[in-house]
Amino acid sequence: MVKKILKSYDYSLIIAVILLCAFGLIMVYSASMATAEQRYGVQSDYFYQKQKMWLSCFAVIFLFTAIAPYKMMQFKKFLIVTVVSSIAALFGVLVFGHVAGNAESWYQFGSIKIQPSEFVKLAVIIYLSAVYAKKQDYINQFNKGILPPLIFLFIVCGLIAIQPDFGTALVVALIASTILLCSGLNLKNVAKLLVAALVVLTPILLVMQHFIFTEKRMSRFAILGNPFAAKYVNGAGFHLANSLIAIGSGGINGLGLGKSIQKLGFLPESHTDFIMAVIAEELGIWGVGFVVLLIGYIVLRGIYIGLQCKDPFGSLLAFGVSGLIGIQTFINLAGVSGILPLIGVPLPFISYGGSSLLTLAAATGILVNVSMFVNYEKKYKNQKEQVNNKLHQRDGKVYYL
């Protein structure tokens, strides 16, 4: 039994995750050396050591979620705890939270910071997947099947936006949309959902427009055309301009590992949001391609697992995890390259940050777990059925085993 389970694991998926984490650790060290020295003196490996600690936790969480049957998360008590703890954590951060990056989004325990909104991304995936899997018989009954679970989504997105962290709130909403679209909704109900969203959000945006559409936020759109313009380059366009300089400087082969110039105080947050710019500068198109191909493989593999899984809960989990990784990767790369405004979304597996890594550990572990069950059923359940369906003829009669 144990051998059959071990043979059913998707080792290509596991290897892809390990390679990304190892590469991310190397690049965090390279990208953060100057920042660490500026902030902590001689400790040029400060962020590297912290990232190693988080990766140790990553390994433990990943192994646990890859081994523990994912179907346990469908239990009612687990879902209640997930919902209550998510709302409590987001509400608590508004009262006891630590302000970083102009948002009160963190709990601080000594030198360790935890961002609860990162964990809420996974909570939304688990909750919506479980609820919509149970509602498959009436998934297209709008008032009964679709709307009730979205109350949880509306609450958590609202609490995240209040911090204010509109980027993370948008990511959570997009992840939820991925699960909704994969849950079996017909086009009529998708249209209803869009109309309902407009009806709810429009008055909120009108009432809070002075708070939401601030000059600073709107400048992120204005700089997309030309961040090097004189009125932007030393202000709103500073981050993007230096990111584009880093990407352009790398060319095809890059300047060499550790030889980035932009990370030496020119590119803020070079080890977090802009780590891909440093990768492009040091390793060129080869480094960028390595990361994009591996992340792309994980996302596509997750979609394939979701399509192959016969269990609606497992299928929606796979789609949700793929959405989480794919959406964050796209938004980060689009922001770094000036396609979309910068909203502070980390690059999965690569950027420095414990909360993001631990969330990805649980998410990818769950994906591996779903994949294992899919492979196990395909390999061994089919074999058992073939044996049981063999016909044996004795004395001119047909017998079934």
N, C-alpha and C positions, 0 to 999 in steps of 0.2 A: 504493500500500500504506500509506504513512505517513498520507495523507489519510483513508483508511478507518479506520485505528486512531484517529486524532484525533477523528473523527466518532462513534466508538463509546464514548468516555468519558462517564461520567455526571456532567455538569457541575452538575446540581442538587445532587448529593451533595458535590461539591467546594466549591460556594458555601456550603452549609450549614456545612461544617467551617471555612471561612475566616471566616464571620460569627461563629461561636461563639468562635473564637480571638481575633478582634479585640475582641469584646464582653468576653471574659474579661480581656484586657489592660487595658482601660479600668477594669473593676471591681477588678482587683488593685491598680491605682494608687489608686483611691478608697478601697478597704477597708484598705489597708496604710499610708496616710500617717502616721497617729498612731503605729502600731507602729514604723515605720521611724524616726521622730523620737525615740521613746523609746529605741530600741536604738542608733541610729547618729547621733544628734544632728541636724544640719541636712539629712541625706540623706533627705528625705521621699519621694524617688523610688527608694530603694534596691531594693525588691522589684520595682518597675516595670521598672527597668533590667535586673535579672536575668531577669525574665520575657521581656523583649524578646530577650535572648540565647538563651534556651531556644526561643523561637518561631522564631528564625533557624535553629537546628538542626532544629526541627520541619519547616520548609519543605524542607530538604535531604533528610531521611529520608522525608518524605511523597512527594516527587517520585521518589526512587529506588525505593521500594516500589510506587508507582503505575505505573512504567514497566517495571521488571524483571519478567519472567513469573513469576507466583506458583508455577507448577508446578515450578520449580527447587528449591523448599523441600521437595519430596517426595523428593529424592535421599537415599540412605542416609547418605552422608558428612555432609550438612548436618544431618540429624536426630541423628546421633551427636554432632556438635559442639554442637548445641543442648542435648541432654540433659546431656552432661558439663559444659559451661560453666555451666549453670543450677545443677547440684548443687554444683559447685566454688565458685561465687559465693556461694551461700547458706551453705555450710560455712565459707568464708573470712570472712564477715561476723561469724560467731560468735567468731572468733579475733582478727581485725584491725579489727572494726567500731567505729563511733562510736555512742555512746548518745545518743538523742534521743527525748523523749516516753516515757521509762521502757522503751524497747526498743532493743536493739543491732541495728538494722536498716539501718545506713548505712555506706558508705565515705566518708571525708572526705578531699578533696584541696584543701588550702587553704580557700578560702571556698565551694568546690563540694562538695555532698553528693549521693551517688548511692545510691538504694535498689534493690538488686538484685531484691527480691521483685516490684517493678512489672514488670520485664522478664520475670520468670518467668511472669507471667500470659499473655503472648503466646507464650512458649515452650511452655506447656501446650496452648494452642490449636493451634499448628502441629503439635506432636508427636501429640496425640491425633487430630487431623483426618487426618493422613497415615496413621497406623497403622490407624485404623478404616475409612478409605477403601480400604485394601488388603485388609481383612478382610471386605469386603462379602459374599463368597460363603459365609462361615461366621460371620457376625456374631452369630448366635444360639446358637453353641456356647459355652456359658458359660466353661468352663475354657480353651479354646483361643482364642476370639475376643474375650472381654470382659476377663478378669482380667489377663493379662500387662501390657498398657499401664498399668494402674492402679498398678503398683508404683512407676513414676516419680512419679505423682501423690501417692501415700502418702509418698514420701521428701521431696518438696519441701514438701508441706503440714506435715509433721513438723518440718522444719528452720525453716520460717517461724514455726510455733507456739512453738518453743523460744526465739525471740529475746527476749521473747515478743511476737508480733503475731497474735493470734487473729482479728482482723478481716480482715486480708489473707488468712490461711489459709482462712477461710470463703469469701471472694470467689473464690479460686482453685478451691475445691471446687465452688462453685455454677457457675462457668464450665465446669468439666469436666463437670458434670451436664448442662448445656445441650447440649454436644456429644454426650454419651452418648445422651440422649433423642432427638436428631435423627439418630443414626447408623443407625437401623433396628431397635433392640431391640424385642422383643415384651414385652407386659406381664408375662409369666411371668419373664423375665430381669430386668426392672426390679425386681420383687418380690424375686428372689434377691439382687440387688445391695444392696437396702435391708437385707435380713436380714444379709448378709455385713458391711455397714458397722456395723450394731449389734453384731454379734459381736466385731468388731475394736475398735471404739471404747469399748464399755462397760467392759471391764477397764482400759483406759487412763485413762478418766475416774474410775473408782473409786480407782485407785492414786494419781492426781495431783489428786484433788479439792481438797486443801488448797492446792495451787499454782494451780489453774485457777479455782476458785470462791472467790476472795478477797473480803473484805468490800467492797473498792473496786469490783470488777467487779459484784458482786451489787447494789450500790447503784444502778448504772445502770438496773437493772430497777425498783427500788423508786421512783425519782423520776418514772417515767413517769406515774403517777397524778396527782401534784401536786408539781412541782419548786419551787413557791413556799412549800411547807410550811416552818415555822420551822426544823426540824431539817435541812432540805436546802438552802434557798435560798442560804446562804453557804458551802456545802460541795459535796456531790455534785451538787446541782441548779443550781449557779451558771451553768454553761455553757448549759444548756437554758432556764433561766428568762430569761436575757438574750437568747437566741435568739428565744424566743416574744414578748418585749417588742418586739424589733426588727421581727418579722413583723407584729405587731399595730399598731405605730406607723405602718407604711407605708400601710396601708389599700389603697384602689384605685389612687390616683395617686402615692403615695409622697411623701417629704419633699423630693425633688429630688436630683439627682446630686451627690455629695460632701457631702451634708448629714446623713448618718447620725450619730446621737448614740451609739449602742451601740458603735460601732467605736472610740470615744475612751477605751479602756481597760476598758470594761464587758464586752465580748464577746471572750474570748480566741480566738486563731486566726481572726480575722475575715477574713483573706485566703486561708485554706486551707479547713478543714472547714466553716466557718460563712459562707462567702462568699454563699451564697444568702439568708441572713438579712439581710445588708447590702443585697443587691439588692432584696429585698422592702421594706426600710425606705426605700430611696432612690427606687426606681422603681415600687414598688407591684406590683399584679397584672400590669401590662403588662410589666415587666421579667422577672418570674417566668415569665409565659406565653411570652415570647419565647424564653427558654432551654429551657423544657420542650418547646415545639413543635418547635424545631430539633433537639434531641436525640432527641425522639420520631420525627421524620422520618428521621433517620439510622438509628435502630434498626429501624424498620419497613421502610425501604428495604433494609437489610441482610438482613432476613428474606425480603423479596421476591426479592432476588438469589439467596439460598440456595435458594429454591423453584424459580427459573428455571434455575439452573445444572445442567447434565447431568453434570458431572464431580463425583463424590462428594467429592473432596478440596476443590475450590473451594466446593462447597455447604456442607461442614462448617466451612470457614474463615469463610464469611459468617455462619453461625449463631453461631460462636464469638465473632467480633468484635461482633456485635449483642448477644450475651449479656454480654460484658465491659462495654460502654457502658451497656446497660440496667440490669444488676444494680448497678453502681456508682452510677448516678444514683438508682435507687430507694432504696438503702441510705443514701446521703447525705441525700436529701430527707426520708426517714422519720426519720432521726436528728435533723436540724435542727428538724423539726416535732414531735418527741416521740412519734412512732408506734412507733419502734424504739429500742433503746439506742444510744448513740453509740459507734462503733467506729473512728473516725478514717479514714474512706474519703473521698478527695477527689472533688469534683464534676467529671466529665470536661470537658475543654477550658476550664473556667472557673477552677478553683482554682489558686493558685500552687503551683509545683512542677515541677522539671525532669524527674525520672524518670517521673512520670505522663504528662507531655506527650510525651516521646520515645516511650514505649510506645504512646500513642494515635496518634502520627504514623505509626509503622510499621503499626499495626493498621488505621487508616482508609485508608492507602495501599494495603494489601493488598486491602481491601474494594473500593476503586475499581478496582484491577487485575482482580479477579475479575469485577466488573461490566462492565468493558471487553471481556473475553473473551466474556462472555455476550451482550452487545449485538452484538459483531462476528460471532459465529456466527449469531445470529438474522437479522441484516440481510444479510450477504454470503454465508454458506454456503447459505441458502435461495434466494438469487438464483441462485447457481451451479447448484443442483440443479434449479431451474425451467428454466434454459436447457438443461441436459443432458437433461431429460425431455421436451423439445419433440419432437413427432413431425413428420416430414417425409415426404410421400408423393411418390414418383417412380416412374413406370411401373407404377402399381398396387401398389407395394411400400411397406412401412413401414420407415423407417430411424431409428435413434436417434443423436443427436449424442454 
